[in-house]
Each structure stands twice: as C-alpha cells, then as structure tokens.
Amino acid sequence: MNPFDAGADSPMGSTLAVASDEALVISAKAGMHLAYAKLCRRHSSSILRSIHRITRSEEDAEDGLQESLLKAFIHLNKFDGRSKFPTWLTRIAINSALMIVRKKRAHPESPFDGDMLSHLQSYDPGLDPERRFLERERNLKLRKAVRHLPPLLREATEIRCSEEVTVSEVAARTRASLVAIKSRLLRARKSLIRALSEDEVLHGAVSRLERTRITRL
C-alpha cells in the first residue's frame, strides 16, 4: 500500500507533511488525491502572490489560483519533472492570470496605469508568459524607482517621458537651463539603471532593451 493512499486522519497521513514534491507528484499521478491536495496547500500562498502581482485584484487572484490548481491537476500527467513542480505550477498560474487580465480589458492598460514613463514600457508578443511577467515586474520596479528620485530629477523625468517632449521643452516647462535639464536627466538615467540592476529578485541585471528605453531620457 502506498503510504499516500491513506486518509488525512490516519497515521500514514503524517507522511505527507515530510514528503518531497517529487514523491507527492508521483503519488498524485497514481491517483492519490491527498498527495495532490498537499501539493496545493504547500504552494498555494506563493502562487497566489504571483497571480496577484499580475491581476492586482484579490478576487481575480483567488479565481486564478483555483483555475491554476485545476489545470495543473488535469494536466499533471504531462508534468515530466524537467523543472521543479512549483516552477511548472507558476507557469500555469501566470498564463491563467494573463488570461484573466486579457478577458477583463479589451485594451490592456499599461502596468504604469497610464502615468509617467508609460512609453518605456512595451511588451514583445514573442515573449513567453514568464518573460512577460518578469518584464512587468521590472516596469513596476522602474516606476517605483522614479518615484524615489529627488524632486528635481523626478520632475524632469516625468515631463520628458510621460509627455514625450524634447529636452528643450522640458527646460522651458521647468524654467531651468538646458544644461541643468540635461544634467538632471543624466543623473536620473544612471539612478534608474542602478535601481533595476540591484534588483536580485528579478535576476539582478538590466537587459539591453531596458537600457535602451531608459537611455531615451
């Protein structure tokens, strides 16, 4: 008898708590639903957070979580173990979250919600869901970095990017010299690249594409 083919209240049920994901997946594939339920409990919190980062809605995140867990259960036999189970489940969750967003928005809004630096954000439709997710996360990181710029640097950056005006027009709007504005934009650019490059969660480096976008300042 497989130890996972036991009721939750049975002595064998305690084995679930210490079993590896790999062992649980094998048992779940064999039809032991308690094993899959344990996988769901083990990874639901992190999956929910990933979905919420995309949907920005608790209700949508909950729906996305349930849909993702159901899809993973249906396609569990297709999981070949080449990646870790939570990685595979996260891919499914990201796809579910993106589908929810697409269904709710006839014209998807920028993750900047239409505010500053929106033109720095552009998605490559050729990117897979994970890459699009990381791209979104980096864009959110960029917006946060802009908000933490010193007031003069932030003002110049917002005018330059959100309204897509020339450096000369920025100088006129801010009543500063052209030299001063160029200096502020240069300092802002360096600060933004540094902020993105220090983000270990997003794998630490700023891509060439992102550097090109920021260089437009």
C-alpha positions in Angstrom: 0.0 0.0 0.0 1.3 3.4 -0.9 1.6 5.5 2.2 -0.1 8.4 0.5 -3.2 6.3 -0.2 -4.3 6.9 3.3 -6.9 9.2 5.0 -5.8 12.5 6.3 -6.5 11.3 9.8 -4.6 8.1 9.5 -1.1 7.6 10.9 0.1 7.3 7.4 -1.3 10.7 6.7 1.6 12.4 8.5 4.0 11.1 5.8 2.5 13.8 3.5 4.0 16.6 5.7 7.6 15.5 5.2 7.3 14.1 1.6 9.2 15.8 -1.2 7.4 17.4 -4.0 8.7 14.7 -6.3 7.3 12.0 -4.2 3.9 13.8 -3.9 3.7 14.2 -7.6 4.4 10.5 -8.2 1.7 9.6 -5.8 -0.7 12.2 -7.2 -0.2 10.8 -10.7 -1.0 7.4 -9.3 -4.4 8.7 -8.2 -3.7 9.6 -4.5 -5.7 12.8 -4.2 -4.4 13.5 -0.8 -0.9 13.9 -2.3 -2.1 16.5 -4.7 -4.0 18.3 -2.0 -0.8 18.5 0.0 1.0 20.0 -3.0 -1.8 22.6 -3.3 -1.5 23.5 0.3 2.2 23.7 0.2 2.4 26.1 -2.8 -0.9 28.0 -2.9 0.4 31.0 -1.0 3.3 31.7 -3.3 1.2 31.0 -6.4 -1.5 33.4 -5.1 1.1 36.2 -4.7 2.4 35.6 -8.2 -1.1 35.9 -9.7 -2.0 38.9 -7.6 1.1 40.8 -8.9 -0.4 40.5 -12.4 -4.2 40.9 -11.7 -3.9 43.5 -8.9 -7.1 42.1 -7.6 -7.7 39.8 -4.6 -10.8 38.4 -6.2 -9.2 37.8 -9.5 -6.1 36.3 -7.8 -8.3 33.8 -5.9 -10.1 32.8 -9.1 -6.8 32.5 -10.9 -5.4 30.3 -8.1 -8.3 27.9 -8.3 -8.2 27.8 -12.1 -4.4 27.1 -12.0 -4.7 24.3 -9.5 -7.5 22.7 -11.5 -5.5 23.0 -14.8 -2.4 21.5 -13.1 -4.5 18.6 -11.8 -6.0 17.9 -15.2 -2.6 18.0 -16.9 -0.5 16.5 -14.1 0.5 13.5 -16.2 2.1 15.9 -18.7 4.5 17.1 -16.0 7.8 15.4 -16.9 9.9 16.6 -14.0 12.4 18.5 -16.1 11.6 21.5 -13.9 10.5 21.7 -10.3 6.8 21.3 -9.6 6.4 24.8 -8.2 8.1 26.2 -11.3 5.7 24.3 -13.6 2.7 25.4 -11.5 3.9 29.0 -11.6 3.9 28.9 -15.4 0.3 27.7 -15.4 -0.6 30.4 -12.9 1.0 33.2 -14.9 -0.9 32.0 -18.0 -4.1 31.9 -16.1 -3.5 35.4 -14.6 -2.7 36.9 -18.0 -5.8 35.3 -19.5 -7.9 36.9 -16.7 -6.4 40.3 -17.5 -7.0 39.9 -21.2 -10.6 39.0 -20.7 -11.2 42.0 -18.4 -9.5 44.5 -20.6 -10.4 45.0 -24.2 -7.3 47.2 -24.4 -4.8 46.2 -21.8 -3.7 49.1 -19.6 -0.1 49.8 -19.1 1.2 48.4 -15.8 2.1 52.1 -15.2 -1.7 52.8 -15.2 -1.2 55.4 -17.8 1.1 57.6 -15.7 4.8 58.5 -16.0 7.3 56.6 -18.2 4.5 54.7 -19.9 6.4 54.8 -23.2 9.3 53.0 -21.6 7.0 50.0 -21.2 6.4 47.8 -24.3 5.7 44.1 -24.5 7.2 41.8 -27.0 4.4 39.5 -28.1 7.1 36.8 -28.7 8.0 36.6 -25.1 6.7 33.6 -23.1 4.5 34.2 -20.1 7.3 34.0 -17.6 9.3 36.6 -19.5 6.3 38.9 -19.9 5.8 38.5 -16.1 9.4 39.5 -15.4 9.1 42.4 -17.8 6.0 43.6 -16.0 7.8 43.3 -12.6 10.7 45.3 -13.9 8.4 48.0 -15.2 6.8 48.2 -11.8 10.2 48.4 -10.3 11.1 51.3 -12.7 8.0 53.2 -11.7 8.9 52.8 -8.0 12.5 53.9 -8.7 11.2 57.1 -10.5 9.0 57.9 -7.5 12.1 57.8 -5.3 14.1 60.2 -7.4 14.9 63.6 -5.9 12.1 66.1 -6.7 14.0 68.0 -9.5 15.1 64.7 -11.2 11.7 63.2 -10.9 10.0 66.3 -12.4 12.3 66.4 -15.4 11.9 62.6 -16.0 8.1 62.7 -15.8 7.8 65.6 -18.2 10.3 64.1 -20.6 8.8 60.6 -20.7 5.1 60.9 -19.9 4.6 63.7 -22.4 7.4 62.7 -24.8 8.7 66.2 -25.2 12.1 67.4 -26.2 14.8 68.3 -23.7 14.4 71.9 -24.7 10.7 71.8 -23.9 11.5 70.2 -20.5 13.8 73.1 -19.8 11.1 75.6 -20.7 8.5 73.9 -18.6 10.7 73.7 -15.6 12.2 77.2 -16.1 15.7 75.7 -15.9 18.6 76.0 -18.2 19.2 73.4 -21.0 22.4 72.4 -19.4 20.7 71.9 -16.0 18.0 69.7 -17.5 20.5 67.5 -19.4 22.4 67.0 -16.2 19.2 66.1 -14.3 18.1 63.6 -16.9 21.6 62.0 -17.0 21.6 61.6 -13.2 18.1 60.2 -13.3 19.1 57.7 -16.0 22.0 56.5 -14.0 19.9 56.2 -10.9 17.2 54.2 -12.7 19.6 51.8 -14.3 21.3 51.3 -10.9 18.0 50.7 -9.2 17.0 48.0 -11.7 20.4 46.4 -11.7 20.3 46.0 -7.9 17.1 44.0 -8.0 18.2 40.5 -7.1 14.6 39.2 -7.2 14.4 39.9 -10.9 17.8 38.2 -11.5 20.0 41.2 -10.9 20.7 42.6 -14.4 19.1 45.2 -16.6 18.5 43.9 -20.1 19.8 45.7 -23.2 16.2 46.6 -24.1 15.6 48.2 -20.8 18.9 50.2 -21.0 17.8 51.4 -24.4 14.4 52.6 -23.0 16.0 54.4 -20.1 18.6 55.9 -22.4 15.8 57.7 -24.2 15.7 60.1 -21.3 
